């Protein structure tokens, strides 16, 4: 209910906008930075056909060690608008976006895309099948 105390837990990378919006809507929102994001650079990124980004910080970490064209020809899934915006900032314009910003919806979106791609490949091989 309006006027309730809400504790917004976040990383230092996330902005305070949500807590500010909650306060503006009449809630007593406390913004609490709970953890810090630290980029770890792997010695190599394994080969992949599809990639799932669950956060904008994951996008930034990926591109801190990978070339701008690292996602060319790959299936890219972005969970949520901030993640999609971060990808667009790196020139990625064709990412799959699930209807809801949940892991389940992102996995279902990726699975549907992979099945569709496999079916279309079969049709191209034998259009009369």
Secondary structure, DSSP 8 states (H G I E B T S, - for coil): -TT-EEEEEEETTS-SHHHHHHHHTT-EEEEEEEE-------S-----SEEEE-SHHHHHHHHTTS-TTTTTTSEEEE-SHHHHHHHHHTT----EE-SSSSHHHHHHHHHHHHHHHHHHHHHHH-TT-
